[in-house]
Amino acid sequence: MSRRTYVHNYVSRALYTVSTTDPVPAGRHELRFKFEPTGKPDLAAGKGAPGRAELHIDRHMVAVAEFPVTTPVMFNPGGMTCGANPGQPVTPDYPSPFRFTGELHTVTIGLSGELITDADSEMRMHMARQ
């Protein structure tokens, strides 16, 4: 059994972690990560919104941490993965490529809140691809 952990890698400058103190019990469970912004991003300074990170097991919050900053832009052109990390590891706690060996029954991704955009950065990204 292992502990639930979520790590946010802020552009290789800092790692922000929320983790349970106890391992996840054996058996099938609903695991959820929730991030709630607690402030506004500072895009000009390269900082995304600060926020509250929560881990839930079977609809009960089991860990919480405040993240002072998040990554302000999308930087993964390869898309999202689930159960594997074929690129650079998020944290030095595991080697790449990481492959989850357990069983995932269902994965749901929910997005809510106000969409944050940076039109200047998006234009630079598109121009760089030309």
Buried (B, 14 or more C-beta within 10 A) or exposed (E): EEEBBBBBBBBEEEEBBBEBEEEBEEEEBEEBEBBEBEEEBEBEEBBBBBBBBBBBBEEEEBBEBEBEBBBBBEEEEEEEEEEEBEEEBBEEEEEEEBEEEEEEEEEEEEEEEEEBEBEEBEEEBEEEEE
